[in-house]
Amino acid sequence: MEQRQLGDSGLYTSALGFGTWEMSTTMYGHIDVKEASDAVSAAIDHGVTLFDTAEVYGPYHSEELLGKALGNKRNDIVLVSKVGFEYDDDGKNIGRNSKYDHVISRAEGCLERLNTDFLDLLLIHWPDHDTPFEEPIRALEKLKNDGKIRHYGVSNFTPDMMDECEGYGHLAANQVGYHMFDRRMESAVLPYCKDNNIGFMAYGTLGFGLLSGAFTPETTFGEGDWRSSGMAFRLPLFQEEEFAKELKVVDKLKVIAHDHGKSVAQMAIAWTLGHSAVSVGLVGVRNERELKENVAAVDWKLSDATRKEIDAVFTEEGVTTHVDTDQAI
């Protein structure tokens, strides 16, 4: 497995990361917990070293399941989690909170649920617009100095937000959505990360399932699946009209991928990893079959000609890639 450095942090990880939003068990439809847990161990055996989770996935379920699944392999991997939300007594997410004391206390909860003494990387999940960024960065510096985390960063932050954070400490990474159907990061975030030696962790590499090749015009998203709203981080990717056009794009992409002896999912992974500023492409894995398919994509380097073929498909079908759309913050 190809290893890449997160910015200038000195932290090296596999180019393909194991995303665990699906392991929330409450936000991504049905998942076989045993199969997903078995895939964690299999992923390590196949060279995947980065595992990404967050306290809000569930909340808490993903961290708990991942902690159990890792078992005695914890020290063989790079473990990432995210904080920055507040919850009521019933565990319901009631809003963002990145105040100093809150970040410190929530980080302790992450460590407990993941059954570890430290995190390799802790991220502020979303910008808290009511709290100066100095507060969470100061908290992250405290956690780092205390040995609770090795590195820290942010998620879903704009260049201006990262620039402010950089005034108080250096970010190891920014984790933001990036895939063929959502190229908003190309206009500013990816260049900023590259120019400032900040790692970029791409989530949604398979377009939240759009680029898995498994969807049909009859596909629906039931209760407990966040995609049922039709929106994906302020883009109408799962609304009926857009969804139908996107599936036509995927059908044509399948043909291009097949010509290379690959699946459309493998092409989507290779496409994301091919950007020079991308450090890690995160992919959700439900079972070992998906894992093997995803891992086999990492060594595929798309040619400029293949990338132009891909872009031509979007143009032919009149499907935007949202390069000029505002980032969800």
C-alpha positions in Angstrom: 0.0 0.0 0.0 1.3 3.4 -1.0 2.2 5.6 2.1 1.7 9.3 2.1 2.7 12.0 4.5 0.0 14.3 6.1 1.3 17.7 5.1 4.6 18.3 7.0 3.5 16.6 10.1 5.8 13.6 9.9 2.7 11.4 10.1 2.6 8.8 7.3 -0.5 6.8 6.4 -1.8 4.6 3.7 -3.2 6.5 0.7 -6.5 4.7 1.3 -8.2 5.3 4.6 -11.0 3.3 6.3 -13.9 5.6 7.0 -16.4 4.5 9.6 -19.4 6.8 9.2 -21.4 3.7 8.1 -20.5 2.1 11.5 -22.6 4.7 13.2 -25.5 2.1 12.7 -28.0 5.0 12.9 -27.0 7.3 10.0 -26.3 5.2 6.9 -29.0 2.7 6.6 -28.6 -1.0 7.5 -25.1 -2.4 8.0 -24.0 -5.9 9.2 -21.9 -4.9 12.2 -20.0 -8.2 12.3 -19.0 -8.0 8.7 -17.9 -4.3 9.1 -15.9 -5.2 12.2 -14.2 -8.1 10.4 -13.3 -5.8 7.6 -11.3 -3.6 10.0 -8.9 -6.5 10.8 -8.8 -7.5 7.1 -8.0 -3.9 6.1 -4.9 -3.9 8.3 -3.8 -7.1 6.7 -4.2 -5.5 3.3 -2.0 -2.5 4.3 -4.6 0.1 5.3 -3.2 2.0 8.2 -5.5 5.0 8.7 -8.9 4.6 10.4 -11.2 7.6 10.7 -14.1 8.0 13.0 -15.9 10.7 15.0 -17.9 10.9 18.3 -21.0 12.1 16.3 -21.2 8.9 14.3 -24.0 7.4 16.2 -23.3 9.3 18.3 -20.6 7.2 19.9 -21.4 3.8 18.2 -18.7 4.1 15.5 -16.0 4.8 18.0 -17.1 2.0 20.3 -17.3 -0.6 17.4 -14.0 0.5 16.0 -12.3 0.3 19.4 -13.5 -3.3 19.8 -12.6 -4.3 16.2 -9.1 -3.0 16.4 -8.3 -5.0 19.5 -4.6 -5.5 20.0 -3.8 -4.0 16.6 -4.4 -0.4 17.8 -0.7 0.4 17.7 -0.4 -0.8 14.1 -2.5 2.0 12.7 -3.1 5.7 12.6 -6.3 6.5 14.6 -8.3 9.6 13.8 -11.4 11.0 15.5 -13.3 14.2 15.5 -15.0 16.4 18.1 -16.9 19.7 18.1 -20.6 19.0 18.9 -22.7 19.1 22.0 -25.3 16.6 23.0 -28.4 16.5 25.2 -29.0 13.9 27.9 -30.5 11.5 25.3 -27.4 11.8 23.1 -29.1 14.0 20.5 -26.8 16.4 18.7 -27.9 19.9 19.6 -25.3 22.0 17.9 -21.6 22.8 17.5 -19.3 23.6 20.4 -15.6 24.1 20.1 -15.0 25.9 23.4 -11.7 25.1 25.1 -13.1 23.0 28.0 -15.6 21.2 25.8 -12.9 20.1 23.3 -10.8 18.8 26.2 -13.6 16.8 27.8 -14.9 15.4 24.5 -11.4 14.2 23.6 -11.3 12.2 26.8 -14.6 10.5 25.8 -13.0 9.6 22.4 -10.1 8.0 24.1 -12.3 5.9 26.4 -14.6 4.7 23.7 -11.7 3.8 21.4 -9.9 2.1 24.2 -6.6 4.0 23.7 -4.3 6.3 25.6 -3.8 8.6 22.6 -5.1 9.6 19.2 -2.7 10.0 16.3 -4.9 12.8 14.9 -7.8 14.7 16.4 -9.9 17.1 14.3 -12.4 19.8 15.0 -15.3 18.3 13.0 -17.1 21.5 11.8 -16.3 25.2 12.4 -18.1 26.6 15.5 -19.1 30.1 14.3 -19.8 31.3 17.8 -16.3 30.5 19.2 -13.0 32.2 18.2 -10.8 29.6 16.6 -8.1 30.4 19.1 -10.0 28.4 21.7 -10.1 24.9 20.0 -6.5 25.3 18.8 -5.4 26.1 22.3 -7.3 23.0 23.6 -5.7 20.9 20.9 -2.2 22.2 21.8 -3.0 21.3 25.4 -4.0 17.8 24.5 -0.9 17.4 22.3 1.4 18.6 25.1 -0.3 16.2 27.5 0.4 13.3 25.2 -3.3 12.6 24.5 -3.0 13.3 20.8 0.0 13.3 18.5 -1.3 15.8 15.9 -4.4 17.9 15.3 -6.3 19.5 12.5 -9.8 20.5 11.3 -12.6 19.3 9.1 -14.8 21.3 6.7 -12.8 24.5 7.2 -12.3 27.2 4.5 -8.9 28.7 3.6 -9.7 31.8 5.7 -10.6 29.7 8.7 -7.4 27.6 8.3 -5.4 30.8 8.0 -6.8 32.0 11.3 -6.1 28.7 13.0 -2.5 28.8 11.7 -2.0 31.9 13.8 -2.3 29.8 16.9 -0.7 26.5 15.9 0.0 24.4 12.8 -2.7 22.1 11.4 -1.7 18.7 10.3 -4.7 18.2 8.1 -8.1 19.4 6.9 -10.7 16.7 6.1 -13.3 17.8 3.5 -15.6 16.1 1.0 -14.1 15.6 -2.5 -15.1 13.3 -5.3 -16.0 13.5 -9.0 -19.5 15.0 -8.4 -18.2 17.5 -5.8 -15.1 19.4 -6.9 -15.7 22.5 -4.7 -12.3 22.0 -3.0 -10.4 22.5 -6.2 -11.0 26.2 -6.3 -9.3 27.2 -3.0 -9.0 24.6 -0.3 -6.8 22.1 -2.0 -4.4 24.8 -3.3 -4.3 26.3 0.2 -3.5 23.0 1.8 -0.7 22.2 -0.7 0.8 25.7 -0.4 0.8 25.6 3.4 1.9 22.0 4.0 -1.4 20.9 5.4 -2.6 17.4 4.7 -5.9 16.9 2.8 -8.1 14.0 3.8 -10.9 13.5 1.2 -14.1 12.0 2.5 -16.9 10.8 0.3 -14.5 9.4 -2.2 -17.2 7.2 -3.7 -19.7 10.0 -3.8 -21.5 8.6 -0.7 -22.4 5.5 -2.9 -23.0 7.3 -6.2 -19.7 6.1 -7.5 -19.9 2.6 -6.1 -21.8 1.4 -9.2 -24.5 -0.2 -7.0 -27.3 2.3 -7.4 -30.1 2.1 -9.9 -33.0 4.5 -10.7 -35.1 2.5 -8.3 -32.7 3.0 -5.4 -34.3 4.7 -2.4 -32.9 5.7 1.0 -35.0 4.8 4.0 -35.4 6.2 7.5 -32.1 6.3 9.3 -30.2 7.1 6.1 -29.0 10.7 5.9 -29.2 10.6 2.1 -33.0 10.4 2.3 -33.0 14.2 2.6 -31.8 14.5 -1.0 -29.0 16.8 0.0 -25.3 16.0 0.5 -23.5 18.9 2.2 -25.7 21.5 0.5 -25.6 19.8 -2.9 -28.8 18.2 -4.3 -27.0 15.0 -5.2 -29.8 12.7 -4.1 -32.8 14.7 -5.3 -34.8 12.8 -7.9 -33.9 14.8 -11.0 -30.2 15.2 -10.2 -29.9 11.6 -9.1 -31.2 10.3 -12.4 -28.7 12.4 -14.4 -25.9 11.3 -12.1 -26.7 7.6 -12.7 -26.4 8.2 -16.5 -22.9 9.6 -15.8 -22.0 6.6 -13.7 -23.2 4.2 -16.5 -20.8 5.9 -19.0 -18.0 5.9 -16.4 -18.4 2.2 -16.0 -17.6 1.7 -19.6 -14.4 3.8 -19.3 -13.4 1.8 -16.2 -14.2 -1.5 -17.8 -11.8 -0.6 -20.7 -9.1 -0.5 -18.1 -10.2 -3.7 -16.4 -11.4 -1.8 -13.4 -14.7 -1.0 -11.7 -16.2 2.5 -11.5 -15.5 2.5 -7.7 -11.9 1.8 -8.4 -11.8 4.6 -10.9 -13.4 7.0 -8.4 -10.7 6.2 -5.8 -7.9 6.6 -8.3 -9.4 9.9 -9.5 -9.4 11.4 -6.0 -6.0 10.0 -5.1 -4.6 11.5 -8.3 -4.8 15.1 -7.1 -1.4 16.2 -5.9 -2.7 17.8 -2.8 -4.7 14.8 -1.5 -3.0 12.9 1.3 -5.7 10.3 2.0 -8.9 9.1 0.3 -11.4 7.9 2.8 -13.8 5.1 1.8 -16.5 3.4 3.9 -16.2 -0.3 4.0 -19.0 -2.7 4.9 -17.4 -6.0 4.2 -14.2 -7.7 3.0 -15.3 -7.9 -0.6 -15.6 -4.1 -0.8 -12.3 -3.8 1.0 -10.4 -5.9 -1.6 -11.9 -4.0 -4.5 -11.0 -0.6 -2.9 -7.4 -1.6 -2.1 -6.8 -2.8 -5.7 -7.5 0.8 -6.9 -4.7 2.5 -5.1 -1.9 1.7 -7.6 -3.9 2.8 -10.6 -2.6 6.2 -11.8 -5.1 7.8 -14.2 -3.6 9.3 -17.3 -4.5 12.8 -18.4 -6.4 11.3 -21.3 -8.6 9.2 -19.0 -9.3 12.2 -16.9 -10.4 14.1 -20.0 -12.7 11.2 -20.9 -14.2 11.4 -17.5 -14.8 15.2 -17.7 -16.3 14.8 -21.2 -19.0 12.5 -19.7 -20.1 15.1 -17.3 -20.3 17.7 -20.1 -22.2 15.3 -22.4 -24.8 14.6 -19.6 -25.0 18.2 -18.5 -24.0 17.3 -14.9 -22.2 20.0 -13.0 -19.2 19.2 -10.8 -19.9 22.3 -8.5 -16.4 23.7 -8.8 -17.8 27.2 -8.3 -20.4 26.3 -5.6 -19.8 27.6 -2.1 -18.3 25.2 0.4 -20.6 23.9 3.2 -19.5 25.4 6.4 
